[in-house]
Amino acid sequence: MQKKLKVLSLFSGCGGMDLGFEGGFNVLSRALNPVVNPNWTTSKLDNTWSYLEETIFKTIFANDIRPDAKRAWIKYFSKKGLSPDIYHLESIVDLVKKYKTGIKEIFPSDVDVVTGGFPCQDFSVAGNRQGLNSKKSHNGEISDIDEPSEESRGQLYMWMREVISVTKPKVFIAENVKGLVNLGDVKEIIENDFRNIGENGFIVIPAKVLHSAEYGVPQSRERVIFYGFNKDYLTNEAIAALTLESIPEQFDPYPLKTHYLPNTQPNNSSLAPFVTTQEAFTGLQEPDETLDMAQKKYSKAKFMGAHCQGQNEVNLNGIAPTIRSEHHGNIEFRRLSEENGGVYLEELKAGLLPRRLTVRECARIQTFPDDYEFVWDKNKELEIEGLSASSAYKIIGNAVPPLLGYHIAKRLESNWHLYFN
């Protein structure tokens, strides 16, 4: 059996990228494309669902500042054999400072991969787009300082850089929102800062925007991905290939697309049609009929007019809008009333109520498996506190879709022998 490669996860949230790198979860069979990825080991569970086998990666460190994200992570990943002790509920700034004061055991040794989705609200189109000039602190609070500092949220990628410098992984993968690439020269600044890590530095290939729907995720979610390769470990062939202006396909770390987008003509006959929102909801019962706590819970916020964010009805025949880390009033509607523009009249006539998306529906759109619990009540028998629907919406919206993370992990897995000795 191949030795597991060790992954250090930063800004982990509830573990979307971690789950992708671990593997071992259920997805819609339609979300897979065996023509493009014939070497993936999967098990068909029934006519609808398949099981993605585990990868060669194992998470040995996770970190975030959100207690609710940690609770959800522990409840799920403990079932997969990961110790709760590896999840550190501290900001990356505080962790690095502890390391620099001499507490070297803060970070594990012999790390192969570092992953991290450094905070994205400051680069998001939906936010204020402060980017590197954000004045929010590393703990998510508004700073009293007028000028942005190295500890501000928009600069947290620099602290991720510090962790990479300390742990010396063979490769790192950083993730952020698409809006980052449209903020002046921010992308180039970040790429250059990542390049100059350590004595010999990293090869940082040009960042690329990935559209989740092109990888079987039923959602209009675009993320920019940065890859950095440690020159100290790369083969000579890999160094030559990764520094070319046009990287040869076999050395390209970006995963191959498997599905085509709505309203597009595929230029590759092997691509499958996008996965629809309707398919994502396969088998889900209405909230008043289900036993799943995450499907029972949904925002009761009233319709606030079409001009407000989150007041649209999802298109069952298309892909869902981006699931955002939002409060109850900005969660999209599963169905609207006819007077508010709802189009699912047959459902309304059948007595189904207008309502917003449930927590489970948001999780399905993000490709989290149904055995990932997002809502539970606090009781004496549980060792961890309960998790509310409000918290669940936020941590789901913050996550990398696990299926997208799996694509990234499997591409890296298949290319590992090309990159490293």
Summary of the structure (lengths in Angstrom):
residues: 421
radius of gyration: 21.3
end to end distance: 18.4
largest distance: 67.8
contacts: 1351
relative contact order: 0.16
helix: 34%
strand: 19%
